[in-house]
């Protein structure tokens, strides 16, 4: 799966906890920035369940 496919999977996982969230991908840096109203724990849990270990920088 290419990075674009991963971004789509991450968007889907995050939208399960916050549908109106804004997700921006930086393909060069292989990073995702999420603007959301959901809790940090809910966001990280949804990404981890989808198979994308997440951390906040």
FIKOLZA-1660 file (N, C-alpha, C; in steps of 0.1 Angstrom, whole numbers, plus 5000, padded with zeros to 4 digits):
% residues 57
   i   px   py   pz ch aa at
   1 5008 4988 5000  A  X  N
   1 5000 5000 5000  A  X CA
   1 5009 5012 5000  A  X  C
   2 5006 5022 4992  A  X  N
   2 5013 5034 4991  A  X CA
   2 5008 5044 5002  A  X  C
   3 5016 5054 5004  A  X  N
   3 5012 5064 5015  A  X CA
   3 4998 5069 5013  A  X  C
   4 4994 5072 5001  A  X  N
   4 4980 5077 4999  A  X CA
   4 4970 5067 5004  A  X  C
   5 4972 5055 5002  A  X  N
   5 4963 5045 5007  A  X CA
   5 4962 5044 5022  A  X  C
   6 4974 5046 5028  A  X  N
   6 4975 5047 5043  A  X CA
   6 4967 5060 5048  A  X  C
   7 4969 5071 5041  A  X  N
   7 4962 5083 5045  A  X CA
   7 4947 5080 5045  A  X  C
   8 4942 5074 5035  A  X  N
   8 4927 5071 5034  A  X CA
   8 4923 5062 5046  A  X  C
   9 4931 5052 5049  A  X  N
   9 4928 5043 5061  A  X CA
   9 4928 5051 5074  A  X  C
  10 4938 5060 5075  A  X  N
  10 4939 5068 5087  A  X CA
  10 4927 5078 5088  A  X  C
  11 4923 5084 5077  A  X  N
  11 4911 5093 5077  A  X CA
  11 4899 5085 5081  A  X  C
  12 4897 5073 5076  A  X  N
  12 4885 5065 5079  A  X CA
  12 4885 5061 5094  A  X  C
  13 4897 5057 5100  A  X  N
  13 4898 5054 5114  A  X CA
  13 4895 5066 5123  A  X  C
  14 4900 5078 5119  A  X  N
  14 4898 5090 5127  A  X CA
  14 4884 5094 5126  A  X  C
  15 4878 5093 5115  A  X  N
  15 4864 5097 5113  A  X CA
  15 4854 5089 5121  A  X  C
  16 4858 5077 5126  A  X  N
  16 4850 5069 5135  A  X CA
  16 4848 5076 5148  A  X  C
  17 4858 5084 5153  A  X  N
  17 4857 5091 5165  A  X CA
  17 4853 5106 5164  A  X  C
  18 4856 5111 5152  A  X  N
  18 4853 5125 5149  A  X CA
  18 4851 5128 5134  A  X  C
  19 4838 5127 5130  A  X  N
  19 4835 5128 5116  A  X CA
  19 4840 5141 5109  A  X  C
  20 4839 5153 5116  A  X  N
  20 4843 5165 5109  A  X CA
  20 4858 5168 5111  A  X  C
  21 4865 5159 5116  A  X  N
  21 4880 5162 5117  A  X CA
  21 4886 5166 5104  A  X  C
  22 4897 5174 5105  A  X  N
  22 4904 5178 5094  A  X CA
  22 4918 5171 5094  A  X  C
  23 4921 5164 5084  A  X  N
  23 4934 5156 5083  A  X CA
  23 4942 5161 5072  A  X  C
  24 4955 5164 5075  A  X  N
  24 4964 5169 5064  A  X CA
  24 4976 5160 5064  A  X  C
  25 4979 5155 5053  A  X  N
  25 4991 5146 5051  A  X CA
  25 5002 5153 5045  A  X  C
  26 5014 5150 5050  A  X  N
  26 5027 5155 5044  A  X CA
  26 5034 5143 5038  A  X  C
  27 5032 5141 5026  A  X  N
  27 5038 5129 5020  A  X CA
  27 5053 5128 5021  A  X  C
  28 5059 5140 5019  A  X  N
  28 5074 5140 5019  A  X CA
  28 5079 5136 5033  A  X  C
  29 5072 5141 5044  A  X  N
  29 5077 5138 5058  A  X CA
  29 5070 5125 5063  A  X  C
  30 5061 5119 5055  A  X  N
  30 5054 5108 5060  A  X CA
  30 5048 5110 5074  A  X  C
  31 5040 5121 5074  A  X  N
  31 5034 5125 5087  A  X CA
  31 5019 5129 5084  A  X  C
  32 5011 5129 5095  A  X  N
  32 4997 5133 5094  A  X CA
  32 4995 5143 5105  A  X  C
  33 4987 5153 5102  A  X  N
  33 4983 5163 5112  A  X CA
  33 4968 5163 5113  A  X  C
  34 4963 5162 5125  A  X  N
  34 4948 5160 5126  A  X CA
  34 4943 5172 5135  A  X  C
  35 4933 5179 5130  A  X  N
  35 4926 5189 5138  A  X CA
  35 4913 5183 5141  A  X  C
  36 4910 5181 5154  A  X  N
  36 4899 5174 5158  A  X CA
  36 4894 5179 5172  A  X  C
  37 4881 5176 5175  A  X  N
  37 4876 5179 5188  A  X CA
  37 4875 5167 5197  A  X  C
  38 4879 5155 5191  A  X  N
  38 4879 5143 5199  A  X CA
  38 4891 5143 5209  A  X  C
  39 4889 5134 5219  A  X  N
  39 4900 5133 5229  A  X CA
  39 4912 5127 5223  A  X  C
  40 4923 5130 5229  A  X  N
  40 4936 5125 5224  A  X CA
  40 4936 5110 5225  A  X  C
  41 4931 5104 5236  A  X  N
  41 4931 5090 5238  A  X CA
  41 4922 5083 5228  A  X  C
  42 4910 5089 5224  A  X  N
  42 4902 5083 5214  A  X CA
  42 4908 5083 5201  A  X  C
  43 4915 5094 5197  A  X  N
  43 4922 5095 5185  A  X CA
  43 4933 5085 5183  A  X  C
  44 4941 5084 5193  A  X  N
  44 4952 5075 5193  A  X CA
  44 4947 5060 5193  A  X  C
  45 4937 5057 5200  A  X  N
  45 4931 5044 5201  A  X CA
  45 4926 5040 5187  A  X  C
  46 4919 5049 5180  A  X  N
  46 4913 5045 5167  A  X CA
  46 4924 5043 5157  A  X  C
  47 4935 5050 5158  A  X  N
  47 4946 5048 5148  A  X CA
  47 4953 5035 5152  A  X  C
  48 4955 5032 5164  A  X  N
  48 4962 5020 5168  A  X CA
  48 4954 5007 5164  A  X  C
  49 4940 5008 5166  A  X  N
  49 4932 4997 5162  A  X CA
  49 4932 4995 5147  A  X  C
  50 4934 5006 5139  A  X  N
  50 4935 5005 5125  A  X CA
  50 4948 5000 5120  A  X  C
  51 4958 4998 5129  A  X  N
  51 4971 4993 5126  A  X CA
  51 4981 5003 5123  A  X  C
  52 4979 5016 5128  A  X  N
  52 4988 5027 5126  A  X CA
  52 4992 5032 5140  A  X  C
  53 5003 5027 5146  A  X  N
  53 5008 5032 5159  A  X CA
  53 5010 5047 5158  A  X  C
  54 5004 5054 5167  A  X  N
  54 5004 5069 5166  A  X CA
  54 5010 5075 5179  A  X  C
  55 5016 5087 5177  A  X  N
  55 5021 5094 5188  A  X CA
  55 5019 5109 5185  A  X  C
  56 5019 5117 5195  A  X  N
  56 5017 5131 5193  A  X CA
  56 5031 5138 5195  A  X  C
  57 5034 5147 5186  A  X  N
  57 5046 5154 5186  A  X CA
  57 5044 5167 5192  A  X  C
% end
